[in-house]
Amino acid sequence: MTGGGCGRRRFRLAASATILLLLAPANLALAPKGLAPSTKRKLQNHAAYPAAASSDTEDGLPSRGRLAFLKRIITRGDIRGERYGSTNNSILSPADAALKVGVKPTREASKETWQRAWRSHRFAMKYLHHFDSVQPTDSKLALACLWWKALAGNDLRSPVYDCQLSYDLLPAGTRWIVGRTLCRFYPRLHHANVEIRTSYLDRSLCNAINSIVEESAGKERQNIRLIVMGGGYDTRSFKLLEQMLMNNRTAEHRGLLLRQRRRLGRQRLSQSTPKNAYQNLTCQFDLECYELDLPVVVEAKRKLIKSRLLRRRPWLKSFVDYPRLIEADFNDLASTRQTLESIVALDKRTHNIVVFEGVMIYLDEGVPHGILEMCAGVLEGSNSTLCFADRLENIPGGDEDAARVEMEKTGWTLDDWLSKPGLARHMGVARLNQ
Ligand SMILES: C[S@@+](CC[C@H](N)C(=O)[O-])C[C@H]1O[C@@H](n2cnc3c(N)ncnc32)[C@H](O)[C@@H]1O
């Protein structure tokens, strides 16, 4: 090995070891001993997914020490009067939300622990991409989500196990720290919270596709159009595509995919290992997929797909321009409307499935309501389903009745509803009003 190569390797090892060390304390600092279980739960629930880069969380909670925090919740209740999981609040506890979607619960840990893990992630990100030729932008946590999804996606016990899809978008030199050997040692904090919403959306999407195909039994083959709003570096469109390849015996390059699945399958744990939702998709359909996001993300994702995913997963190479990546700024509703109209105009008979995952949180006030209304307007007259794990407007807690009203007002009918702690707290499925 050359001196330069050896030096680089040593640097990678040192950086990775530092990251593991930084993440490790998150395991150690659990909720303070001696507190009543309900207070511990408040601490944990309030801390769940504090997606904030600064010392103030996005839930508006300034962090000035555990004592001050305790005093505030004891004397005034939680900051927004929200007590997840308690009888007077409609947001499920992390454990209940996890149970409903079949994933292991997030760790019971104090706010400080969540914040420490958070700071470690932010710090680690710089080093994880230090030698990355693509240098993808972490637009509104899109990159952090990719690492979290790779962690859960590599976990054989998880229903969001993705056969290394998210992992294959990560840089070669550092991705091994979330590899299949190490992923199980990470404390179930932020990545486990994202795993809840991933599991919910995967399951809802597959159920929606299965019912579309079932309802059309005997008729011509159905065409499904997936429109992912704020797709970031998510790989859901590829999970669908690979499952279609698995289901189609005559598909080109299917042999390569089967070989990879067999190699990974050898390490599957047991019969009790949960299946991922896509394995329940046994029907045949045609699929087109569009992902909309800010220009910087679209540009980086194109590069990641070309330089990593297609090299590591050559069976995807024949799907040129899949998914169609489109630049959009949702805060500009008029231009987003035009973009959506141009997508839908291609074929009005197609079933549309619109997905929002953790993007409304970042939009200007009024836009989350407006964008749902706009989508309903553009899709009018078509068969369309909405799957979301996000934060809707006009629903302060996790109240299903308020969600029903919000959906009606924007042109949708709510079919399924689940809340969870954190920012992307509203999960649901809705049908376009006919
Ligand atoms: C937390 S990430 C979620 C990404 C992806 N949905 C996932 O779950 O992995 C939020 C995404 O919303 C996108 N986003 C934020 N504001 C946006 C806007 N005004 N227009 C379009 N996309 C936006 C970001 O670029 C980012 O990709």
The ligand as a Tripos MOL2 file, in Angstrom:
@<TRIPOS>MOLECULE
LIG
   27    29     1     0     0
SMALL
NO_CHARGES

@<TRIPOS>ATOM
      1 C1        -36.2730   15.9920    6.2930 C.3       1 LIG1
      2 S1        -35.9340   15.9590    4.5900 S.3       1 LIG1
      3 C2        -36.9480   14.5700    4.1470 C.3       1 LIG1
      4 C3        -36.5050   13.9590    2.8780 C.3       1 LIG1
      5 C4        -37.2560   12.6700    2.5310 C.3       1 LIG1
      6 N1        -38.6610   12.9030    2.4010 N.3       1 LIG1
      7 C5        -36.9790   11.6220    3.5480 C.2       1 LIG1
      8 O1        -37.8380   11.3660    4.3930 O.co2     1 LIG1
      9 O2        -35.8800   11.0400    3.5060 O.co2     1 LIG1
     10 C6        -36.8890   17.3400    4.0040 C.3       1 LIG1
     11 C7        -36.8560   17.4890    2.4930 C.3       1 LIG1
     12 O3        -37.7570   18.5360    2.1350 O.3       1 LIG1
     13 C8        -37.1460   19.3080    1.1230 C.3       1 LIG1
     14 N2        -37.6870   20.6820    1.1430 N.ar      1 LIG1
     15 C9        -37.6520   21.5510    2.1740 C.ar      1 LIG1
     16 N3        -38.2070   22.7240    1.8030 N.ar      1 LIG1
     17 C10       -38.6110   22.5740    0.5270 C.ar      1 LIG1
     18 C11       -39.2630   23.4240   -0.4070 C.ar      1 LIG1
     19 N4        -39.5670   24.6880   -0.1070 N.pl3     1 LIG1
     20 N5        -39.5190   22.9410   -1.6420 N.ar      1 LIG1
     21 C12       -39.1920   21.6760   -1.9720 C.ar      1 LIG1
     22 N6        -38.5810   20.8120   -1.1310 N.ar      1 LIG1
     23 C13       -38.2900   21.2560    0.1000 C.ar      1 LIG1
     24 C14       -35.6790   19.2970    1.5050 C.3       1 LIG1
     25 O4        -34.8400   19.6820    0.4430 O.3       1 LIG1
     26 C15       -35.4880   17.8580    1.9550 C.3       1 LIG1
     27 O5        -35.1240   17.0210    0.9060 O.3       1 LIG1
@<TRIPOS>BOND
     1     1     2 1
     2     2     3 1
     3     2    10 1
     4     3     4 1
     5     4     5 1
     6     5     6 1
     7     5     7 1
     8     7     8 2
     9     7     9 1
    10    10    11 1
    11    11    12 1
    12    11    26 1
    13    12    13 1
    14    13    14 1
    15    13    24 1
    16    14    15 ar
    17    14    23 ar
    18    15    16 ar
    19    16    17 ar
    20    17    18 ar
    21    17    23 ar
    22    18    19 1
    23    18    20 ar
    24    20    21 ar
    25    21    22 ar
    26    22    23 ar
    27    24    25 1
    28    24    26 1
    29    26    27 1
@<TRIPOS>SUBSTRUCTURE
     1 LIG1         1 GROUP 0 **** ****
